């Protein structure tokens, strides 16, 4: 029996030493990196990009954690870019609305003027033609503006195309 314990004792000690080394490696190297990574990813998942992620190590886990921090910074830049695009779109829409209101206001004023004074016979034929020409110019202005905005939108929606061209073909 003692001989059996003596022969297999080295394997038991090796197993215990391996288990202790594995436990220490997990607790000191893997666990802190995994906890930090999970915490950082949880913040990113909920959209909170304000928590700086730092885990300093020269091994693969440190490289992974550095990549997570780079991802966070890229997400911040992308969100800023999206916000700026939304602001630009809001400004364009405000300008579009303003430019639409001006001719519409003019047209409304002339229409009300004509509706009020034509039945009373207070407008001469020349004045009527003048007002109708002004209304027509405002309609043309609206049409041209609408066409310009459509062309701008079509340019923005256009996807870049690539063609292979070789010299001499």
HELIX and SHEET records of a PDB file:
HELIX    1   1 UNK A    2  UNK A   25  1                                  24    
HELIX    2   2 UNK A   26  UNK A   30  3                                   5    
HELIX    3   3 UNK A   31  UNK A   45  1                                  15    
HELIX    4   4 UNK A   60  UNK A  117  1                                  58    
HELIX    5   5 UNK A  125  UNK A  157  1                                  33    
END                                                                             
